[in-house]
Amino acid sequence: MQFDSLAEFVAMGGHGLYVWMAYGATLAVLLGSTIALRVARRKQMLELRWAADQQDASTTTETQGTSGA
């Protein structure tokens, strides 16, 4: 389909509202998914670092407790 002007392209032969809403909804879902995944990954990494720090702290405490005995 060929359009003679930008206005005709945006109108899409009377179906422009539906077409552009579909593109907008798709873009919103893709962006939302990307943001949600980044937030979840950041949270998981923080939890893993915290767990590793806790494990290191308990190992250090146990080692210090045994060496003093």
BELZI-V873256 format. One record per residue. N is the residue number from 1. D_FIRST is the distance of its C-alpha to the first C-alpha in whole Angstrom. Layout:
BEGIN
N:D_FIRST  N:D_FIRST
END
This chain:
BEGIN
1:0  2:4  3:7  4:10  5:12  6:13  7:14  8:11  9:10  10:13  11:13  12:9  13:10  14:13  15:13  16:14  17:17  18:17  19:14  20:16  21:20  22:19  23:18  24:21  25:23  26:22  27:24  28:27  29:28  30:27  31:29  32:32  33:32  34:33  35:35  36:37  37:38  38:39  39:41  40:43  41:43  42:45  43:47  44:48  45:49  46:51  47:53  48:53  49:55  50:57  51:58  52:59  53:61  54:63  55:64  56:65  57:67  58:69  59:69  60:71  61:73  62:74  63:75  64:77  65:79  66:80  67:81  68:83  69:85
END
